[in-house]
Amino acid sequence: MKNFLVLPFFLALCACAQVDDSYQKIDAADFVNYGVSPLKNTLYEGSDDEYHYFSWSNGKNRGRWKLLKSQMRLACEIQYGTTGGMPLVLSNSGDYVPYSCREAR
C-alpha cells in the first residue's frame, strides 16, 4: 500500500522536472535576428550545456527558439535563466554578441 501512495508523488515530481517544450528547435540557417524594436526583436535568453535560447517577436507573431551551440558561436555566453533576455549585436568577426557582453567584440 505504501508503494501505491508513493508512486503519484514521484510521477508529479518527474512531471515538474521535464524540459520546457515551449522552445522550437531550429537550425542556424533558420535563425533570424529581428533587431530590437518594440514590434520586431530577437532576444538572447542564455545558454546551457547544449543549447542557446532565444525569444523573438515579429509584429503579432512571436515564439521561442533553441539552437544547438555547435551550430552558432557566440562571443560571450550567459547562463540560461539568469537574464530576462537581451539583444544581440554582430561583431566585426561575424559572431553574435549578447548586448551585455559587447566589450568582448
CORFENZI-V58952 format. One record per residue. N is the residue number from 1. RES is the residue in three letters. D_FIRST is the distance of its C-alpha to the first C-alpha in Angstrom with 1 decimal. Layout:
((N	RES	D_FIRST) (N	RES	D_FIRST))
This chain:
((1	MET	0.0) (2	LYS	3.8) (3	ASN	5.4) (4	PHE	5.1) (5	LEU	6.6) (6	VAL	8.9) (7	LEU	10.3) (8	PRO	12.3) (9	PHE	13.7) (10	PHE	15.0) (11	LEU	16.4) (12	ALA	18.2) (13	LEU	19.5) (14	CYS	20.8) (15	ALA	22.5) (16	CYS	24.3) (17	ALA	25.6) (18	GLN	27.3) (19	VAL	31.1) (20	ASP	33.1) (21	ASP	34.3) (22	SER	37.0) (23	TYR	39.5) (24	GLN	41.5) (25	LYS	42.3) (26	ILE	46.1) (27	ASP	48.8) (28	ALA	51.5) (29	ALA	54.1) (30	ASP	52.2) (31	PHE	52.1) (32	VAL	54.4) (33	ASN	55.5) (34	TYR	56.4) (35	GLY	57.8) (36	VAL	57.2) (37	SER	58.6) (38	PRO	56.5) (39	LEU	56.3) (40	LYS	56.1) (41	ASN	54.2) (42	THR	52.0) (43	LEU	50.1) (44	TYR	48.5) (45	GLU	45.1) (46	GLY	44.6) (47	SER	43.4) (48	ASP	40.5) (49	ASP	40.7) (50	GLU	41.1) (51	TYR	42.3) (52	HIS	44.8) (53	TYR	43.6) (54	PHE	46.0) (55	SER	46.2) (56	TRP	49.2) (57	SER	51.1) (58	ASN	54.0) (59	GLY	55.1) (60	LYS	52.4) (61	ASN	50.4) (62	ARG	48.0) (63	GLY	45.2) (64	ARG	43.5) (65	TRP	44.2) (66	LYS	42.9) (67	LEU	45.3) (68	LEU	44.9) (69	LYS	46.7) (70	SER	48.5) (71	GLN	50.2) (72	MET	51.5) (73	ARG	53.0) (74	LEU	52.9) (75	ALA	55.4) (76	CYS	52.8) (77	GLU	49.0) (78	ILE	46.9) (79	GLN	43.2) (80	TYR	41.2) (81	GLY	39.8) (82	THR	42.5) (83	THR	45.1) (84	GLY	45.3) (85	GLY	47.5) (86	MET	51.1) (87	PRO	54.0) (88	LEU	55.2) (89	VAL	58.8) (90	LEU	60.4) (91	SER	61.9) (92	ASN	65.3) (93	SER	63.6) (94	GLY	61.7) (95	ASP	58.3) (96	TYR	56.3) (97	VAL	55.9) (98	PRO	53.5) (99	TYR	55.9) (100	SER	54.7) (101	CYS	55.6) (102	ARG	59.0) (103	GLU	60.9) (104	ALA	59.4) (105	ARG	61.6))
